[in-house]
Amino acid sequence: MMSLRLKIVIAAVALSLSTFAVFGDAFFMGLGLPSGSGRIVTAAVLFVAGVIWFMWSSASARKTAKDVAGRRAKD
């Protein structure tokens, strides 16, 4: 189960990324980058966050499976 704090953090990150995806173009166009750069950066950040989340959850699932197998051996 996720704690309330973690849910709030995830919601805040999601809101900030969606705001950046919508309004980030103005920032990047001011730097001389082409239109659509805000969405590209947002997509890259979401991709990296997804990979990190997948790796973390896979490690957590492996640990849980190992713990369960250890308990079965003791029973």
Stockholm file with secondary structure:
# STOCKHOLM 1.0

chainA/1-75         MMSLRLKIVIAAVALSLSTFAVFGDAFFMGLGLPSGSGRIVTAAVLFVAGVIWFMWSSASARKTAKDVAGRRAKD
#=GR chainA/1-75 SS CCCHHHHHHHHHHHHHHHHHHHHHHHHHHHTTCCTTHHHHHHHHHHHHHHHHHHHHHHHHHHHHHHHHHHHHHHC
#=GC SS_cons        CCCHHHHHHHHHHHHHHHHHHHHHHHHHHHTTCCTTHHHHHHHHHHHHHHHHHHHHHHHHHHHHHHHHHHHHHHC
//
